[in-house]
Amino acid sequence: MSKLEKFRELFDDTAPESILPETNFREIEEWGSLLSFSFIAMAKDDFGIQLTGEEIIKSTTVQDLLDLL
């Protein structure tokens, strides 16, 4: 499974095909602090990477987040 597919799985109410690498993740209606924490947990559990909120704040697009992984 690709990093993008893993990211898309975090969303319950957003159509996966609408989440593209160039998407500004903050513009996804479902994105919020809970999903941010879910992304941090996914990074640690699935990729062994410890992310910080600061790294997410500095990111803009879905690809920016995927590059952290």
mmCIF file as Biopython writes it, N, C-alpha, C and O atoms, coordinates in Angstrom:
data_model
#
loop_
_atom_site.group_PDB
_atom_site.id
_atom_site.type_symbol
_atom_site.label_atom_id
_atom_site.label_alt_id
_atom_site.label_comp_id
_atom_site.label_asym_id
_atom_site.label_entity_id
_atom_site.label_seq_id
_atom_site.pdbx_PDB_ins_code
_atom_site.Cartn_x
_atom_site.Cartn_y
_atom_site.Cartn_z
_atom_site.occupancy
_atom_site.B_iso_or_equiv
_atom_site.auth_seq_id
_atom_site.auth_asym_id
_atom_site.pdbx_PDB_model_num
ATOM 1   N N  . MET A ? 1  ? 0.858   -1.178 0.000  1.0 0.0 1  A 1 
ATOM 2   C CA . MET A ? 1  ? 0.000   0.000  0.000  1.0 0.0 1  A 1 
ATOM 3   C C  . MET A ? 1  ? 0.902   1.238  0.000  1.0 0.0 1  A 1 
ATOM 4   O O  . MET A ? 1  ? 1.880   1.309  0.744  1.0 0.0 1  A 1 
ATOM 5   N N  . SER A ? 2  ? 0.563   2.191  -0.830 1.0 0.0 2  A 1 
ATOM 6   C CA . SER A ? 2  ? 1.372   3.404  -0.930 1.0 0.0 2  A 1 
ATOM 7   C C  . SER A ? 2  ? 1.120   4.335  0.255  1.0 0.0 2  A 1 
ATOM 8   O O  . SER A ? 2  ? 0.132   4.192  0.977  1.0 0.0 2  A 1 
ATOM 9   N N  . LYS A ? 3  ? 2.022   5.279  0.438  1.0 0.0 3  A 1 
ATOM 10  C CA . LYS A ? 3  ? 1.858   6.273  1.498  1.0 0.0 3  A 1 
ATOM 11  C C  . LYS A ? 3  ? 0.576   7.072  1.288  1.0 0.0 3  A 1 
ATOM 12  O O  . LYS A ? 3  ? -0.127  7.387  2.248  1.0 0.0 3  A 1 
ATOM 13  N N  . LEU A ? 4  ? 0.274   7.398  0.038  1.0 0.0 4  A 1 
ATOM 14  C CA . LEU A ? 4  ? -0.943  8.152  -0.256 1.0 0.0 4  A 1 
ATOM 15  C C  . LEU A ? 4  ? -2.178  7.346  0.124  1.0 0.0 4  A 1 
ATOM 16  O O  . LEU A ? 4  ? -3.120  7.893  0.696  1.0 0.0 4  A 1 
ATOM 17  N N  . GLU A ? 5  ? -2.184  6.061  -0.186 1.0 0.0 5  A 1 
ATOM 18  C CA . GLU A ? 5  ? -3.321  5.214  0.172  1.0 0.0 5  A 1 
ATOM 19  C C  . GLU A ? 5  ? -3.485  5.126  1.693  1.0 0.0 5  A 1 
ATOM 20  O O  . GLU A ? 5  ? -4.607  5.156  2.199  1.0 0.0 5  A 1 
ATOM 21  N N  . LYS A ? 6  ? -2.369  5.018  2.419  1.0 0.0 6  A 1 
ATOM 22  C CA . LYS A ? 6  ? -2.431  4.992  3.884  1.0 0.0 6  A 1 
ATOM 23  C C  . LYS A ? 6  ? -3.006  6.301  4.405  1.0 0.0 6  A 1 
ATOM 24  O O  . LYS A ? 6  ? -3.811  6.298  5.336  1.0 0.0 6  A 1 
ATOM 25  N N  . PHE A ? 7  ? -2.595  7.432  3.806  1.0 0.0 7  A 1 
ATOM 26  C CA . PHE A ? 7  ? -3.104  8.739  4.223  1.0 0.0 7  A 1 
ATOM 27  C C  . PHE A ? 7  ? -4.609  8.823  3.968  1.0 0.0 7  A 1 
ATOM 28  O O  . PHE A ? 7  ? -5.365  9.287  4.821  1.0 0.0 7  A 1 
ATOM 29  N N  . ARG A ? 8  ? -5.032  8.375  2.800  1.0 0.0 8  A 1 
ATOM 30  C CA . ARG A ? 8  ? -6.461  8.420  2.460  1.0 0.0 8  A 1 
ATOM 31  C C  . ARG A ? 8  ? -7.308  7.610  3.430  1.0 0.0 8  A 1 
ATOM 32  O O  . ARG A ? 8  ? -8.460  7.961  3.687  1.0 0.0 8  A 1 
ATOM 33  N N  . GLU A ? 9  ? -6.752  6.528  3.972  1.0 0.0 9  A 1 
ATOM 34  C CA . GLU A ? 9  ? -7.495  5.681  4.908  1.0 0.0 9  A 1 
ATOM 35  C C  . GLU A ? 9  ? -7.841  6.394  6.215  1.0 0.0 9  A 1 
ATOM 36  O O  . GLU A ? 9  ? -8.726  5.950  6.947  1.0 0.0 9  A 1 
ATOM 37  N N  . LEU A ? 10 ? -7.157  7.487  6.509  1.0 0.0 10 A 1 
ATOM 38  C CA . LEU A ? 10 ? -7.432  8.242  7.735  1.0 0.0 10 A 1 
ATOM 39  C C  . LEU A ? 10 ? -8.786  8.946  7.685  1.0 0.0 10 A 1 
ATOM 40  O O  . LEU A ? 10 ? -9.344  9.302  8.723  1.0 0.0 10 A 1 
ATOM 41  N N  . PHE A ? 11 ? -9.305  9.143  6.489  1.0 0.0 11 A 1 
ATOM 42  C CA . PHE A ? 11 ? -10.530 9.916  6.296  1.0 0.0 11 A 1 
ATOM 43  C C  . PHE A ? 11 ? -11.732 8.997  6.150  1.0 0.0 11 A 1 
ATOM 44  O O  . PHE A ? 11 ? -11.698 8.029  5.391  1.0 0.0 11 A 1 
ATOM 45  N N  . ASP A ? 12 ? -12.791 9.307  6.882  1.0 0.0 12 A 1 
ATOM 46  C CA . ASP A ? 12 ? -14.020 8.515  6.819  1.0 0.0 12 A 1 
ATOM 47  C C  . ASP A ? 12 ? -15.027 9.078  5.822  1.0 0.0 12 A 1 
ATOM 48  O O  . ASP A ? 12 ? -15.727 8.321  5.148  1.0 0.0 12 A 1 
ATOM 49  N N  . ASP A ? 13 ? -15.102 10.401 5.728  1.0 0.0 13 A 1 
ATOM 50  C CA . ASP A ? 13 ? -16.166 11.040 4.960  1.0 0.0 13 A 1 
ATOM 51  C C  . ASP A ? 13 ? -15.698 11.733 3.692  1.0 0.0 13 A 1 
ATOM 52  O O  . ASP A ? 13 ? -16.495 12.376 3.007  1.0 0.0 13 A 1 
ATOM 53  N N  . THR A ? 14 ? -14.419 11.612 3.371  1.0 0.0 14 A 1 
ATOM 54  C CA . THR A ? 14 ? -13.875 12.271 2.181  1.0 0.0 14 A 1 
ATOM 55  C C  . THR A ? 14 ? -13.563 11.216 1.133  1.0 0.0 14 A 1 
ATOM 56  O O  . THR A ? 14 ? -12.926 10.205 1.429  1.0 0.0 14 A 1 
ATOM 57  N N  . ALA A ? 15 ? -14.010 11.454 -0.086 1.0 0.0 15 A 1 
ATOM 58  C CA . ALA A ? 15 ? -13.764 10.505 -1.172 1.0 0.0 15 A 1 
ATOM 59  C C  . ALA A ? 15 ? -12.260 10.377 -1.409 1.0 0.0 15 A 1 
ATOM 60  O O  . ALA A ? 15 ? -11.586 11.384 -1.626 1.0 0.0 15 A 1 
ATOM 61  N N  . PRO A ? 16 ? -11.725 9.158  -1.370 1.0 0.0 16 A 1 
ATOM 62  C CA . PRO A ? 16 ? -10.280 8.972  -1.524 1.0 0.0 16 A 1 
ATOM 63  C C  . PRO A ? 16 ? -9.708  9.607  -2.784 1.0 0.0 16 A 1 
ATOM 64  O O  . PRO A ? 16 ? -8.615  10.174 -2.765 1.0 0.0 16 A 1 
ATOM 65  N N  . GLU A ? 17 ? -10.454 9.509  -3.874 1.0 0.0 17 A 1 
ATOM 66  C CA . GLU A ? 17 ? -9.942  10.041 -5.144 1.0 0.0 17 A 1 
ATOM 67  C C  . GLU A ? 17 ? -9.847  11.564 -5.147 1.0 0.0 17 A 1 
ATOM 68  O O  . GLU A ? 17 ? -9.221  12.141 -6.037 1.0 0.0 17 A 1 
ATOM 69  N N  . SER A ? 18 ? -10.455 12.215 -4.172 1.0 0.0 18 A 1 
ATOM 70  C CA . SER A ? 18 ? -10.372 13.677 -4.103 1.0 0.0 18 A 1 
ATOM 71  C C  . SER A ? 18 ? -9.123  14.134 -3.341 1.0 0.0 18 A 1 
ATOM 72  O O  . SER A ? 18 ? -8.813  15.325 -3.319 1.0 0.0 18 A 1 
ATOM 73  N N  . ILE A ? 19 ? -8.418  13.207 -2.726 1.0 0.0 19 A 1 
ATOM 74  C CA . ILE A ? 19 ? -7.193  13.533 -1.987 1.0 0.0 19 A 1 
ATOM 75  C C  . ILE A ? 19 ? -6.004  13.194 -2.875 1.0 0.0 19 A 1 
ATOM 76  O O  . ILE A ? 19 ? -5.654  12.028 -3.055 1.0 0.0 19 A 1 
ATOM 77  N N  . LEU A ? 20 ? -5.398  14.228 -3.421 1.0 0.0 20 A 1 
ATOM 78  C CA . LEU A ? 20 ? -4.276  14.084 -4.341 1.0 0.0 20 A 1 
ATOM 79  C C  . LEU A ? 20 ? -3.017  14.659 -3.706 1.0 0.0 20 A 1 
ATOM 80  O O  . LEU A ? 20 ? -3.111  15.425 -2.747 1.0 0.0 20 A 1 
ATOM 81  N N  . PRO A ? 21 ? -1.839  14.308 -4.219 1.0 0.0 21 A 1 
ATOM 82  C CA . PRO A ? 21 ? -0.604  14.846 -3.650 1.0 0.0 21 A 1 
ATOM 83  C C  . PRO A ? 21 ? -0.579  16.371 -3.591 1.0 0.0 21 A 1 
ATOM 84  O O  . PRO A ? 21 ? -0.035  16.944 -2.647 1.0 0.0 21 A 1 
ATOM 85  N N  . GLU A ? 22 ? -1.156  17.027 -4.581 1.0 0.0 22 A 1 
ATOM 86  C CA . GLU A ? 22 ? -1.126  18.494 -4.630 1.0 0.0 22 A 1 
ATOM 87  C C  . GLU A ? 22 ? -2.237  19.153 -3.813 1.0 0.0 22 A 1 
ATOM 88  O O  . GLU A ? 22 ? -2.305  20.380 -3.743 1.0 0.0 22 A 1 
ATOM 89  N N  . THR A ? 23 ? -3.099  18.359 -3.201 1.0 0.0 23 A 1 
ATOM 90  C CA . THR A ? 23 ? -4.192  18.893 -2.386 1.0 0.0 23 A 1 
ATOM 91  C C  . THR A ? 23 ? -3.648  19.598 -1.151 1.0 0.0 23 A 1 
ATOM 92  O O  . THR A ? 23 ? -2.768  19.075 -0.467 1.0 0.0 23 A 1 
ATOM 93  N N  . ASN A ? 24 ? -4.173  20.781 -0.868 1.0 0.0 24 A 1 
ATOM 94  C CA . ASN A ? 24 ? -3.870  21.458 0.387  1.0 0.0 24 A 1 
ATOM 95  C C  . ASN A ? 24 ? -4.691  20.739 1.451  1.0 0.0 24 A 1 
ATOM 96  O O  . ASN A ? 24 ? -5.914  20.868 1.495  1.0 0.0 24 A 1 
ATOM 97  N N  . PHE A ? 25 ? -4.015  19.989 2.300  1.0 0.0 25 A 1 
ATOM 98  C CA . PHE A ? 25 ? -4.749  19.127 3.240  1.0 0.0 25 A 1 
ATOM 99  C C  . PHE A ? 25 ? -5.610  19.920 4.207  1.0 0.0 25 A 1 
ATOM 100 O O  . PHE A ? 25 ? -6.597  19.393 4.720  1.0 0.0 25 A 1 
ATOM 101 N N  . ARG A ? 26 ? -5.264  21.170 4.467  1.0 0.0 26 A 1 
ATOM 102 C CA . ARG A ? 26 ? -6.079  21.985 5.379  1.0 0.0 26 A 1 
ATOM 103 C C  . ARG A ? 26 ? -7.425  22.371 4.762  1.0 0.0 26 A 1 
ATOM 104 O O  . ARG A ? 26 ? -8.347  22.767 5.474  1.0 0.0 26 A 1 
ATOM 105 N N  . GLU A ? 27 ? -7.533  22.254 3.445  1.0 0.0 27 A 1 
ATOM 106 C CA . GLU A ? 27 ? -8.783  22.570 2.763  1.0 0.0 27 A 1 
ATOM 107 C C  . GLU A ? 27 ? -9.737  21.380 2.716  1.0 0.0 27 A 1 
ATOM 108 O O  . GLU A ? 27 ? -10.882 21.517 2.286  1.0 0.0 27 A 1 
ATOM 109 N N  . ILE A ? 28 ? -9.275  20.226 3.152  1.0 0.0 28 A 1 
ATOM 110 C CA . ILE A ? 28 ? -10.149 19.059 3.239  1.0 0.0 28 A 1 
ATOM 111 C C  . ILE A ? 28 ? -11.039 19.273 4.462  1.0 0.0 28 A 1 
ATOM 112 O O  . ILE A ? 28 ? -10.541 19.395 5.582  1.0 0.0 28 A 1 
ATOM 113 N N  . GLU A ? 29 ? -12.329 19.317 4.252  1.0 0.0 29 A 1 
ATOM 114 C CA . GLU A ? 29 ? -13.275 19.650 5.317  1.0 0.0 29 A 1 
ATOM 115 C C  . GLU A ? 29 ? -13.087 18.791 6.567  1.0 0.0 29 A 1 
ATOM 116 O O  . GLU A ? 29 ? -13.235 19.274 7.689  1.0 0.0 29 A 1 
ATOM 117 N N  . GLU A ? 30 ? -12.767 17.547 6.366  1.0 0.0 30 A 1 
ATOM 118 C CA . GLU A ? 30 ? -12.649 16.597 7.472  1.0 0.0 30 A 1 
ATOM 119 C C  . GLU A ? 30 ? -11.355 16.770 8.287  1.0 0.0 30 A 1 
ATOM 120 O O  . GLU A ? 30 ? -11.252 16.264 9.404  1.0 0.0 30 A 1 
ATOM 121 N N  . TRP A ? 31 ? -10.372 17.488 7.723  1.0 0.0 31 A 1 
ATOM 122 C CA . TRP A ? 31 ? -9.088  17.642 8.412  1.0 0.0 31 A 1 
ATOM 123 C C  . TRP A ? 31 ? -9.258  18.489 9.675  1.0 0.0 31 A 1 
ATOM 124 O O  . TRP A ? 31 ? -9.966  19.496 9.667  1.0 0.0 31 A 1 
ATOM 125 N N  . GLY A ? 32 ? -8.616  18.079 10.735 1.0 0.0 32 A 1 
ATOM 126 C CA . GLY A ? 32 ? -8.632  18.828 11.988 1.0 0.0 32 A 1 
ATOM 127 C C  . GLY A ? 32 ? -7.618  18.225 12.941 1.0 0.0 32 A 1 
ATOM 128 O O  . GLY A ? 32 ? -6.788  17.410 12.540 1.0 0.0 32 A 1 
ATOM 129 N N  . SER A ? 33 ? -7.684  18.619 14.181 1.0 0.0 33 A 1 
ATOM 130 C CA . SER A ? 33 ? -6.686  18.162 15.147 1.0 0.0 33 A 1 
ATOM 131 C C  . SER A ? 33 ? -6.729  16.641 15.339 1.0 0.0 33 A 1 
ATOM 132 O O  . SER A ? 33 ? -5.683  16.015 15.511 1.0 0.0 33 A 1 
ATOM 133 N N  . LEU A ? 34 ? -7.904  16.052 15.312 1.0 0.0 34 A 1 
ATOM 134 C CA . LEU A ? 34 ? -7.999  14.601 15.485 1.0 0.0 34 A 1 
ATOM 135 C C  . LEU A ? 34 ? -7.290  13.869 14.352 1.0 0.0 34 A 1 
ATOM 136 O O  . LEU A ? 34 ? -6.556  12.911 14.596 1.0 0.0 34 A 1 
ATOM 137 N N  . LEU A ? 35 ? -7.503  14.312 13.116 1.0 0.0 35 A 1 
ATOM 138 C CA . LEU A ? 35 ? -6.833  13.677 11.987 1.0 0.0 35 A 1 
ATOM 139 C C  . LEU A ? 35 ? -5.342  13.952 12.006 1.0 0.0 35 A 1 
ATOM 140 O O  . LEU A ? 35 ? -4.546  13.116 11.578 1.0 0.0 35 A 1 
ATOM 141 N N  . SER A ? 36 ? -4.965  15.109 12.495 1.0 0.0 36 A 1 
ATOM 142 C CA . SER A ? 36 ? -3.542  15.418 12.632 1.0 0.0 36 A 1 
ATOM 143 C C  . SER A ? 36 ? -2.880  14.417 13.581 1.0 0.0 36 A 1 
ATOM 144 O O  . SER A ? 36 ? -1.809  13.886 13.285 1.0 0.0 36 A 1 
ATOM 145 N N  . PHE A ? 37 ? -3.518  14.166 14.715 1.0 0.0 37 A 1 
ATOM 146 C CA . PHE A ? 37 ? -2.991  13.186 15.665 1.0 0.0 37 A 1 
ATOM 147 C C  . PHE A ? 37 ? -3.012  11.775 15.065 1.0 0.0 37 A 1 
ATOM 148 O O  . PHE A ? 37 ? -2.107  10.980 15.319 1.0 0.0 37 A 1 
ATOM 149 N N  . SER A ? 38 ? -4.026  11.470 14.283 1.0 0.0 38 A 1 
ATOM 150 C CA . SER A ? 38 ? -4.093  10.160 13.624 1.0 0.0 38 A 1 
ATOM 151 C C  . SER A ? 38 ? -2.942  9.993  12.638 1.0 0.0 38 A 1 
ATOM 152 O O  . SER A ? 38 ? -2.366  8.911  12.525 1.0 0.0 38 A 1 
ATOM 153 N N  . PHE A ? 39 ? -2.609  11.072 11.924 1.0 0.0 39 A 1 
ATOM 154 C CA . PHE A ? 39 ? -1.495  11.025 10.983 1.0 0.0 39 A 1 
ATOM 155 C C  . PHE A ? 39 ? -0.181  10.795 11.731 1.0 0.0 39 A 1 
ATOM 156 O O  . PHE A ? 39 ? 0.651   9.998  11.297 1.0 0.0 39 A 1 
ATOM 157 N N  . ILE A ? 40 ? 0.006   11.492 12.856 1.0 0.0 40 A 1 
ATOM 158 C CA . ILE A ? 40 ? 1.217   11.314 13.658 1.0 0.0 40 A 1 
ATOM 159 C C  . ILE A ? 40 ? 1.313   9.870  14.164 1.0 0.0 40 A 1 
ATOM 160 O O  . ILE A ? 40 ? 2.390   9.274  14.145 1.0 0.0 40 A 1 
ATOM 161 N N  . ALA A ? 41 ? 0.189   9.314  14.615 1.0 0.0 41 A 1 
ATOM 162 C CA . ALA A ? 41 ? 0.169   7.927  15.090 1.0 0.0 41 A 1 
ATOM 163 C C  . ALA A ? 41 ? 0.466   6.953  13.957 1.0 0.0 41 A 1 
ATOM 164 O O  . ALA A ? 41 ? 1.205   5.987  14.146 1.0 0.0 41 A 1 
ATOM 165 N N  . MET A ? 42 ? -0.106  7.202  12.776 1.0 0.0 42 A 1 
ATOM 166 C CA . MET A ? 42 ? 0.143   6.342  11.618 1.0 0.0 42 A 1 
ATOM 167 C C  . MET A ? 42 ? 1.621   6.377  11.236 1.0 0.0 42 A 1 
ATOM 168 O O  . MET A ? 42 ? 2.197   5.341  10.904 1.0 0.0 42 A 1 
ATOM 169 N N  . ALA A ? 43 ? 2.239   7.556  11.279 1.0 0.0 43 A 1 
ATOM 170 C CA . ALA A ? 43 ? 3.654   7.686  10.940 1.0 0.0 43 A 1 
ATOM 171 C C  . ALA A ? 43 ? 4.507   6.836  11.879 1.0 0.0 43 A 1 
ATOM 172 O O  . ALA A ? 43 ? 5.446   6.167  11.449 1.0 0.0 43 A 1 
ATOM 173 N N  . LYS A ? 44 ? 4.168   6.873  13.154 1.0 0.0 44 A 1 
ATOM 174 C CA . LYS A ? 44 ? 4.932   6.101  14.139 1.0 0.0 44 A 1 
ATOM 175 C C  . LYS A ? 44 ? 4.667   4.609  14.003 1.0 0.0 44 A 1 
ATOM 176 O O  . LYS A ? 44 ? 5.605   3.812  13.964 1.0 0.0 44 A 1 
ATOM 177 N N  . ASP A ? 45 ? 3.398   4.226  13.930 1.0 0.0 45 A 1 
ATOM 178 C CA . ASP A ? 45 ? 3.029   2.805  13.909 1.0 0.0 45 A 1 
ATOM 179 C C  . ASP A ? 45 ? 3.438   2.104  12.615 1.0 0.0 45 A 1 
ATOM 180 O O  . ASP A ? 45 ? 3.939   0.980  12.646 1.0 0.0 45 A 1 
ATOM 181 N N  . ASP A ? 46 ? 3.225   2.769  11.478 1.0 0.0 46 A 1 
ATOM 182 C CA . ASP A ? 46 ? 3.444   2.117  10.190 1.0 0.0 46 A 1 
ATOM 183 C C  . ASP A ? 46 ? 4.828   2.356  9.597  1.0 0.0 46 A 1 
ATOM 184 O O  . ASP A ? 46 ? 5.316   1.552  8.804  1.0 0.0 46 A 1 
ATOM 185 N N  . PHE A ? 47 ? 5.462   3.474  9.986  1.0 0.0 47 A 1 
ATOM 186 C CA . PHE A ? 47 ? 6.738   3.834  9.372  1.0 0.0 47 A 1 
ATOM 187 C C  . PHE A ? 47 ? 7.868   4.023  10.386 1.0 0.0 47 A 1 
ATOM 188 O O  . PHE A ? 47 ? 9.014   4.242  9.994  1.0 0.0 47 A 1 
ATOM 189 N N  . GLY A ? 48 ? 7.559   3.942  11.682 1.0 0.0 48 A 1 
ATOM 190 C CA . GLY A ? 48 ? 8.575   4.104  12.704 1.0 0.0 48 A 1 
ATOM 191 C C  . GLY A ? 48 ? 9.144   5.512  12.792 1.0 0.0 48 A 1 
ATOM 192 O O  . GLY A ? 48 ? 10.275  5.703  13.240 1.0 0.0 48 A 1 
ATOM 193 N N  . ILE A ? 49 ? 8.358   6.501  12.362 1.0 0.0 49 A 1 
ATOM 194 C CA . ILE A ? 49 ? 8.814   7.891  12.330 1.0 0.0 49 A 1 
ATOM 195 C C  . ILE A ? 49 ? 8.045   8.697  13.365 1.0 0.0 49 A 1 
ATOM 196 O O  . ILE A ? 49 ? 6.814   8.675  13.395 1.0 0.0 49 A 1 
ATOM 197 N N  . GLN A ? 50 ? 8.777   9.405  14.208 1.0 0.0 50 A 1 
ATOM 198 C CA . GLN A ? 50 ? 8.181   10.256 15.232 1.0 0.0 50 A 1 
ATOM 199 C C  . GLN A ? 50 ? 8.051   11.677 14.679 1.0 0.0 50 A 1 
ATOM 200 O O  . GLN A ? 50 ? 9.046   12.392 14.554 1.0 0.0 50 A 1 
ATOM 201 N N  . LEU A ? 51 ? 6.839   12.075 14.356 1.0 0.0 51 A 1 
ATOM 202 C CA . LEU A ? 51 ? 6.588   13.416 13.827 1.0 0.0 51 A 1 
ATOM 203 C C  . LEU A ? 51 ? 6.166   14.350 14.952 1.0 0.0 51 A 1 
ATOM 204 O O  . LEU A ? 51 ? 5.698   13.917 16.005 1.0 0.0 51 A 1 
ATOM 205 N N  . THR A ? 52 ? 6.344   15.643 14.699 1.0 0.0 52 A 1 
ATOM 206 C CA . THR A ? 52 ? 5.891   16.657 15.646 1.0 0.0 52 A 1 
ATOM 207 C C  . THR A ? 52 ? 4.802   17.498 14.994 1.0 0.0 52 A 1 
ATOM 208 O O  . THR A ? 52 ? 4.673   17.533 13.770 1.0 0.0 52 A 1 
ATOM 209 N N  . GLY A ? 53 ? 4.036   18.160 15.815 1.0 0.0 53 A 1 
ATOM 210 C CA . GLY A ? 53 ? 3.029   19.077 15.299 1.0 0.0 53 A 1 
ATOM 211 C C  . GLY A ? 53 ? 3.663   20.180 14.477 1.0 0.0 53 A 1 
ATOM 212 O O  . GLY A ? 53 ? 3.077   20.648 13.501 1.0 0.0 53 A 1 
ATOM 213 N N  . GLU A ? 54 ? 4.868   20.602 14.868 1.0 0.0 54 A 1 
ATOM 214 C CA . GLU A ? 54 ? 5.587   21.655 14.143 1.0 0.0 54 A 1 
ATOM 215 C C  . GLU A ? 54 ? 5.840   21.256 12.688 1.0 0.0 54 A 1 
ATOM 216 O O  . GLU A ? 54 ? 5.733   22.089 11.788 1.0 0.0 54 A 1 
ATOM 217 N N  . GLU A ? 55 ? 6.175   19.988 12.458 1.0 0.0 55 A 1 
ATOM 218 C CA . GLU A ? 55 ? 6.418   19.522 11.092 1.0 0.0 55 A 1 
ATOM 219 C C  . GLU A ? 55 ? 5.139   19.588 10.267 1.0 0.0 55 A 1 
ATOM 220 O O  . GLU A ? 55 ? 5.178   19.927 9.084  1.0 0.0 55 A 1 
ATOM 221 N N  . ILE A ? 56 ? 4.028   19.272 10.875 1.0 0.0 56 A 1 
ATOM 222 C CA . ILE A ? 56 ? 2.753   19.341 10.166 1.0 0.0 56 A 1 
ATOM 223 C C  . ILE A ? 56 ? 2.383   20.797 9.892  1.0 0.0 56 A 1 
ATOM 224 O O  . ILE A ? 56 ? 1.903   21.123 8.806  1.0 0.0 56 A 1 
ATOM 225 N N  . ILE A ? 57 ? 2.603   21.670 10.870 1.0 0.0 57 A 1 
ATOM 226 C CA . ILE A ? 57 ? 2.303   23.093 10.685 1.0 0.0 57 A 1 
ATOM 227 C C  . ILE A ? 57 ? 3.080   23.673 9.514  1.0 0.0 57 A 1 
ATOM 228 O O  . ILE A ? 57 ? 2.564   24.528 8.794  1.0 0.0 57 A 1 
ATOM 229 N N  . LYS A ? 58 ? 4.307   23.223 9.315  1.0 0.0 58 A 1 
ATOM 230 C CA . LYS A ? 58 ? 5.150   23.735 8.223  1.0 0.0 58 A 1 
ATOM 231 C C  . LYS A ? 58 ? 4.741   23.171 6.863  1.0 0.0 58 A 1 
ATOM 232 O O  . LYS A ? 58 ? 5.195   23.663 5.830  1.0 0.0 58 A 1 
ATOM 233 N N  . SER A ? 59 ? 3.904   22.161 6.851  1.0 0.0 59 A 1 
ATOM 234 C CA . SER A ? 59 ? 3.474   21.516 5.606  1.0 0.0 59 A 1 
ATOM 235 C C  . SER A ? 59 ? 2.226   22.194 5.054  1.0 0.0 59 A 1 
ATOM 236 O O  . SER A ? 59 ? 1.442   22.790 5.793  1.0 0.0 59 A 1 
ATOM 237 N N  . THR A ? 60 ? 2.062   22.089 3.740  1.0 0.0 60 A 1 
ATOM 238 C CA . THR A ? 60 ? 0.907   22.685 3.074  1.0 0.0 60 A 1 
ATOM 239 C C  . THR A ? 60 ? 0.092   21.636 2.306  1.0 0.0 60 A 1 
ATOM 240 O O  . THR A ? 60 ? -1.131  21.571 2.427  1.0 0.0 60 A 1 
ATOM 241 N N  . THR A ? 61 ? 0.789   20.829 1.526  1.0 0.0 61 A 1 
ATOM 242 C CA . THR A ? 61 ? 0.097   19.871 0.665  1.0 0.0 61 A 1 
ATOM 243 C C  . THR A ? 61 ? 0.175   18.469 1.239  1.0 0.0 61 A 1 
ATOM 244 O O  . THR A ? 61 ? 0.966   18.190 2.140  1.0 0.0 61 A 1 
ATOM 245 N N  . VAL A ? 62 ? -0.654  17.602 0.704  1.0 0.0 62 A 1 
ATOM 246 C CA . VAL A ? 62 ? -0.599  16.198 1.073  1.0 0.0 62 A 1 
ATOM 247 C C  . VAL A ? 62 ? 0.799   15.662 0.791  1.0 0.0 62 A 1 
ATOM 248 O O  . VAL A ? 62 ? 1.335   14.895 1.591  1.0 0.0 62 A 1 
ATOM 249 N N  . GLN A ? 63 ? 1.401   16.054 -0.339 1.0 0.0 63 A 1 
ATOM 250 C CA . GLN A ? 63 ? 2.743   15.585 -0.667 1.0 0.0 63 A 1 
ATOM 251 C C  . GLN A ? 63 ? 3.759   16.024 0.379  1.0 0.0 63 A 1 
ATOM 252 O O  . GLN A ? 63 ? 4.672   15.266 0.706  1.0 0.0 63 A 1 
ATOM 253 N N  . ASP A ? 64 ? 3.615   17.228 0.905  1.0 0.0 64 A 1 
ATOM 254 C CA . ASP A ? 64 ? 4.507   17.686 1.986  1.0 0.0 64 A 1 
ATOM 255 C C  . ASP A ? 64 ? 4.445   16.725 3.166  1.0 0.0 64 A 1 
ATOM 256 O O  . ASP A ? 64 ? 5.473   16.389 3.754  1.0 0.0 64 A 1 
ATOM 257 N N  . LEU A ? 65 ? 3.234   16.281 3.512  1.0 0.0 65 A 1 
ATOM 258 C CA . LEU A ? 65 ? 3.078   15.346 4.622  1.0 0.0 65 A 1 
ATOM 259 C C  . LEU A ? 65 ? 3.681   13.989 4.272  1.0 0.0 65 A 1 
ATOM 260 O O  . LEU A ? 65 ? 4.353   13.372 5.100  1.0 0.0 65 A 1 
ATOM 261 N N  . LEU A ? 66 ? 3.444   13.528 3.056  1.0 0.0 66 A 1 
ATOM 262 C CA . LEU A ? 66 ? 3.976   12.243 2.642  1.0 0.0 66 A 1 
ATOM 263 C C  . LEU A ? 66 ? 5.488   12.256 2.617  1.0 0.0 66 A 1 
ATOM 264 O O  . LEU A ? 66 ? 6.121   11.238 2.896  1.0 0.0 66 A 1 
ATOM 265 N N  . ASP A ? 67 ? 6.079   13.397 2.287  1.0 0.0 67 A 1 
ATOM 266 C CA . ASP A ? 67 ? 7.537   13.519 2.269  1.0 0.0 67 A 1 
ATOM 267 C C  . ASP A ? 67 ? 8.128   13.372 3.666  1.0 0.0 67 A 1 
ATOM 268 O O  . ASP A ? 67 ? 9.295   13.006 3.804  1.0 0.0 67 A 1 
ATOM 269 N N  . LEU A ? 68 ? 7.348   13.650 4.696  1.0 0.0 68 A 1 
ATOM 270 C CA . LEU A ? 68 ? 7.815   13.479 6.068  1.0 0.0 68 A 1 
ATOM 271 C C  . LEU A ? 68 ? 7.972   11.995 6.421  1.0 0.0 68 A 1 
ATOM 272 O O  . LEU A ? 68 ? 8.711   11.631 7.335  1.0 0.0 68 A 1 
ATOM 273 N N  . LEU A ? 69 ? 7.264   11.161 5.678  1.0 0.0 69 A 1 
ATOM 274 C CA . LEU A ? 69 ? 7.304   9.722  5.951  1.0 0.0 69 A 1 
ATOM 275 C C  . LEU A ? 69 ? 8.476   9.077  5.248  1.0 0.0 69 A 1 
ATOM 276 O O  . LEU A ? 69 ? 8.673   7.867  5.359  1.0 0.0 69 A 1 
#
